[in-house]
């Protein structure tokens, strides 16, 4: 019997499939693993707004040691430079010595000692680090933008506008986040390519999913409210071009009638009953410019007999603005401030236009009222969020 026949008999009798050989993906290289392992560190920073530390959590400790090892390896640092979105590789270069267990983990740039169920040829993006984010209906991850060429010219133009002064970088205002707006998050320019219609998540809260394109060629579908929070913590907005603002105003003609201004104010009172309260705002309506309306606030009980700061001033066209104001008061009615204020004559007043709600929630409510979708939602004052009815 020849050798080929013997081998055929052996394989034929292998009914348990012991000799089956699974071919690994041959295109994945050590460089791929290095990049993927560094992306885990990037995402930890993006999620926690800090570098991984030498903590008791083994996942975080492993990332800390891995980052330390990469920093101490000039070749690895050079190859990962273009992926260093958060300037994590800035450190002095030194010769790597292996003396402790930590040193072994520190030089595991390929993540061989990671505790996961996938084989070393399987690329993965990032493990979950924040348990609270896992409660969302879908956790946003950055990934490569396959059609980045469609947006690259927009980033080039925006950078030129910033250099020439046509655009400026300013503090972020969540209510102004819209399709076509540029922002800066953790030092990276991003473009809001799309914002979906409001949807209810698993928790019952409403939010909007975005499509964000980053200047480094990645993209994300972060929730709009999450984007607003991230920008408040570590970001800015880029102002619109004057031409775009004027184009939008061209939609308003002489036939359109200005009904007044919906405004949101913050009290500057030193009264402990007011100054110690968090997220307390006045939502009101004025037929005259807001700054003129509030100029005598220190003498008016409706303004708590104190100076105020204007946070929002929205001119309303073709709507019954007083009706909109009434809707706002009804919407936030279960979170109204209950306080008595004495005027200069000693007469007691009970202002009813001050409400407890995060400013971002008030912004969202204004959008829902203008779009007439507000009837489908209510304000949950306990959880401080907008939920579907």
C-alpha positions in Angstrom: 0.0 0.0 0.0 1.5 3.4 -1.0 1.8 6.4 1.3 -1.0 8.3 -0.4 -3.4 5.5 0.3 -2.4 5.2 3.9 -2.9 9.0 4.4 -6.3 8.8 2.7 -7.3 6.0 5.1 -6.2 8.0 8.1 -8.1 11.1 7.1 -11.2 9.0 6.1 -11.3 7.4 9.6 -11.1 10.8 11.4 -14.8 11.0 12.0 -14.3 13.4 15.0 -12.5 15.9 12.8 -9.4 15.9 15.0 -7.2 16.4 12.0 -9.2 19.3 10.6 -7.0 22.4 10.2 -8.4 25.9 10.5 -6.4 28.2 8.4 -5.9 31.5 10.1 -6.2 34.8 8.3 -2.8 35.3 6.6 -3.3 39.0 5.9 -3.2 40.1 9.5 0.3 41.2 10.5 2.1 42.2 13.6 1.7 45.8 12.6 -2.1 45.3 12.5 -2.0 43.9 16.0 0.1 46.7 17.3 -2.3 49.3 15.8 -5.3 47.5 17.2 -3.7 47.2 20.6 -2.9 51.0 20.6 -6.5 51.8 19.5 -7.7 50.1 22.7 -5.6 52.6 24.6 -7.0 55.5 22.5 -10.5 54.4 23.2 -9.9 54.0 26.9 -8.7 57.7 26.9 -11.7 58.7 24.8 -14.1 57.0 27.2 -12.5 58.0 30.5 -10.9 61.3 29.5 -7.6 60.1 31.0 -4.7 57.7 30.4 -5.0 54.1 31.8 -3.4 54.0 35.3 -1.6 51.4 37.3 -4.8 50.4 39.0 -6.2 47.2 40.6 -8.4 46.7 37.5 -6.4 44.2 35.4 -7.7 45.5 32.1 -6.7 49.0 32.9 -3.4 47.9 34.4 -2.6 45.9 31.2 -3.3 49.0 29.1 -1.1 51.1 31.4 1.8 48.7 31.0 1.3 48.4 27.3 1.4 52.2 26.8 4.5 52.4 29.0 6.2 49.8 26.8 5.2 51.5 23.6 6.5 54.8 24.9 9.9 53.2 25.6 10.2 51.7 22.2 11.2 54.3 19.5 10.3 52.1 16.6 6.8 51.4 17.9 6.3 55.1 18.7 7.3 56.0 15.2 5.0 53.5 13.5 2.0 54.6 15.8 2.6 58.3 15.5 -0.3 58.9 13.0 -2.7 57.0 15.2 -1.8 59.0 18.3 -5.0 61.1 18.4 -4.6 62.2 22.1 -0.8 62.8 22.2 -0.3 59.7 24.3 3.1 58.9 23.0 4.8 62.0 24.2 7.5 60.8 26.7 11.2 60.6 26.9 12.8 57.6 25.1 14.8 55.1 27.2 16.2 51.7 26.8 13.8 48.9 27.8 14.8 46.7 30.6 12.9 43.6 31.7 13.2 43.2 35.5 9.6 42.7 36.8 6.3 41.2 35.8 5.1 44.7 35.0 8.0 45.1 32.6 6.8 41.9 30.8 3.3 43.3 30.4 4.8 46.7 29.4 6.5 45.2 26.4 3.4 43.2 25.3 2.7 45.7 22.5 0.9 43.1 20.5 -1.5 42.2 23.3 -0.5 38.6 23.5 -1.3 38.5 27.2 -4.7 40.0 26.9 -7.4 37.9 28.5 -10.0 37.4 25.7 -11.6 34.5 23.9 -10.4 35.5 20.4 -7.3 34.1 18.8 -4.3 36.3 18.1 -5.2 36.7 14.4 -8.6 38.3 15.1 -8.6 42.1 15.1 -11.0 43.7 17.5 -11.8 47.3 18.1 -12.1 48.1 21.8 -13.4 46.3 24.9 -16.1 47.9 27.1 -14.7 49.9 30.0 -17.6 52.0 31.1 -20.6 50.0 32.4 -22.9 53.0 32.3 -22.4 53.4 28.5 -23.4 49.7 28.1 -27.0 50.7 29.1 -27.4 52.8 25.9 -29.2 51.2 23.0 -26.0 51.2 21.0 -22.5 52.2 22.0 -20.8 54.5 19.5 -17.3 53.4 18.4 -14.9 55.2 16.1 -14.1 53.3 12.9 -12.5 54.0 9.6 -14.5 56.3 7.3 -14.6 54.4 4.0 -15.8 57.4 2.0 -13.6 60.0 3.7 -12.7 61.5 0.3 -16.3 62.9 0.2 -15.5 65.1 3.3 -11.8 65.8 3.1 -12.2 69.0 1.1 -14.6 70.3 3.7 -11.9 69.9 6.4 -9.4 71.6 4.2 -11.7 74.5 3.6 -12.6 74.8 7.3 -8.9 74.9 8.3 -8.4 77.7 5.7 -11.3 79.6 7.0 -10.0 79.4 10.5 -6.6 80.6 9.4 -8.1 83.6 7.5 -10.5 84.5 10.4 -13.7 83.7 8.5 -14.4 81.1 11.2 -13.6 81.1 14.9 -13.4 78.5 17.7 -15.9 79.2 20.4 -17.5 77.6 23.4 -19.9 74.8 22.5 -23.7 75.3 22.8 -25.6 72.1 22.4 -28.7 73.7 20.9 -26.6 74.9 18.0 -25.3 71.4 17.1 -26.7 70.7 13.6 -25.9 69.0 10.3 -23.0 70.8 8.7 -21.5 72.2 11.9 -17.8 71.7 12.7 -16.5 71.1 16.2 -13.2 70.4 17.9 -13.2 67.3 20.2 -10.1 66.4 22.1 -8.1 68.5 19.7 -9.5 66.8 16.5 -11.7 68.6 14.1 -15.0 66.9 13.4 -17.9 67.4 11.0 -21.6 66.6 11.8 -22.7 64.9 8.6 -26.1 63.7 9.8 -28.5 63.8 12.8 -31.3 61.2 12.8 -34.8 61.9 14.0 -35.5 61.6 17.8 -35.8 58.0 18.9 -36.5 56.3 22.2 -33.7 54.2 23.6 -34.0 51.1 25.8 -34.3 53.4 28.9 -37.2 55.2 27.5 -35.2 58.4 27.0 -35.2 60.1 23.7 -32.0 61.1 21.8 -30.7 61.5 18.3 -28.0 59.4 16.7 -25.4 61.3 14.7 -22.9 60.6 12.0 -19.6 62.3 12.9 -16.7 62.5 10.5 -13.3 63.2 12.1 -10.4 64.9 10.3 -8.1 61.9 11.0 -10.3 59.7 8.7 -12.5 58.0 11.3 -16.2 58.3 12.0 -18.6 57.7 14.9 -22.4 57.5 15.4 -22.3 59.1 18.9 -25.6 60.2 20.4 -26.2 63.9 20.1 -26.6 64.4 23.8 -23.4 62.5 24.4 -21.6 64.7 21.9 -22.9 67.8 23.6 -21.6 66.6 27.0 -18.2 65.7 25.5 -17.9 69.1 23.9 -18.7 70.8 27.1 -16.0 68.8 28.9 -13.2 68.8 26.3 -14.3 70.5 23.1 -15.3 73.6 21.2 -17.5 74.6 18.3 -16.4 76.3 15.1 -18.5 79.3 14.0 -20.4 79.2 10.8 -19.4 81.1 7.7 -21.2 84.4 7.5 -22.4 83.4 4.0 -24.2 80.4 5.4 -25.9 82.5 8.2 -27.1 85.0 5.6 -28.4 82.2 3.4 -30.5 80.9 6.2 -31.8 84.4 6.9 -32.8 84.8 3.3 -35.6 82.3 4.0 -37.2 85.0 6.2 -39.1 87.6 4.0 -41.2 90.6 4.7 -44.2 88.3 4.9 -42.7 86.6 7.9 -43.7 88.3 11.2 -41.5 88.4 14.3 -43.7 87.4 17.2 -41.1 88.0 19.9 -38.4 86.2 21.8 -38.3 83.0 23.8 -35.5 83.4 26.4 -33.7 81.4 29.1 -32.1 83.2 32.0 -29.9 82.3 34.9 -30.3 84.2 38.2 -27.3 85.9 39.7 -29.1 86.3 43.1 -27.1 86.0 46.3 -30.1 84.7 48.2 -29.3 81.2 49.5 -32.7 80.0 48.4 -31.7 80.8 44.8 -27.9 80.7 44.6 -27.6 77.2 46.0 -30.0 75.7 43.6 -28.6 73.7 40.6 -30.0 73.9 37.1 -32.5 76.7 37.9 -33.6 78.7 34.9 -36.3 81.2 33.9 -38.1 80.5 30.6 -40.0 83.5 29.4 -41.3 85.4 26.5 -40.8 89.1 25.5 -42.1 91.2 22.6 -39.1 93.6 23.0 -35.4 92.7 22.9 -34.5 90.6 25.9 -31.7 92.9 27.2 -34.2 95.7 27.3 -36.8 93.6 29.0 -34.4 92.5 31.9 -32.7 95.9 32.5 -34.7 96.5 35.6 -34.6 92.9 36.9 -33.2 93.9 40.3 -36.6 95.6 41.0 -38.9 93.0 39.6 -40.1 90.0 41.6 -40.5 87.9 38.4 -36.7 88.1 38.1 -36.3 87.3 41.8 -35.3 90.9 42.5 -31.7 90.2 41.2 -29.5 90.5 38.2 -29.9 87.8 35.5 -27.7 86.4 32.8 -29.2 85.7 29.3 -28.3 82.1 28.2 -30.8 81.8 25.3 -32.5 84.4 23.1 -34.5 82.9 20.3 -36.5 85.1 18.0 -39.7 83.5 16.8 -41.3 84.1 13.4 -44.8 83.1 12.4 -45.5 81.2 15.6 -47.6 82.3 18.5 -44.6 82.8 20.8 -46.8 83.3 23.8 -48.4 79.9 23.1 -44.9 78.4 22.8 -44.0 79.9 26.1 -47.1 78.4 27.6 -46.2 75.0 26.3 -42.7 75.2 27.9 -44.2 76.2 31.2 -46.7 73.3 31.0 -43.9 70.9 29.9 -41.7 71.8 32.9 -44.6 72.5 35.3 -43.7 69.7 37.7 -40.3 71.1 38.3 -41.3 74.7 39.1 -39.5 76.7 41.7 -41.7 77.3 44.8 -40.4 80.4 46.5 -41.9 83.7 47.8 -40.2 87.0 46.9 -40.9 90.4 48.5 -40.8 93.5 46.3 -39.5 96.9 47.4 -42.8 97.7 48.9 -42.8 94.5 51.0 -45.6 92.9 48.9 -45.2 89.1 48.6 -44.9 87.4 45.1 -44.6 83.8 44.0 -42.8 83.7 40.6 -43.9 80.8 38.4 -41.5 81.0 35.5 -38.4 79.5 37.1 -37.8 75.8 36.5 -35.3 73.1 37.5 -34.0 71.3 34.4 -30.5 70.9 32.8 -29.9 73.5 30.1 -29.4 70.9 27.4 -32.9 69.5 28.2 -34.4 72.9 27.9 -32.7 73.3 24.5 -34.1 69.9 23.4 -37.6 70.9 24.6 -37.5 74.1 22.5 -36.6 72.1 19.4 -39.4 69.7 20.1 -41.9 72.5 20.6 -40.9 74.3 17.4 -41.1 71.0 15.4 -44.5 70.3 17.1 -43.3 66.9 18.4 -43.5 68.0 22.0 -47.0 66.4 22.4 -45.3 63.0 22.1 -43.0 63.5 25.1 -43.0 64.6 28.7 -40.4 65.8 31.2 -39.3 63.3 33.8 -38.2 65.6 36.6 -36.8 62.8 38.8 -34.4 61.5 36.2 -34.1 65.0 34.6 -34.7 63.7 31.1 -37.3 63.8 28.2 -39.2 60.6 27.8 -41.9 59.4 25.4 -45.5 59.4 26.6 
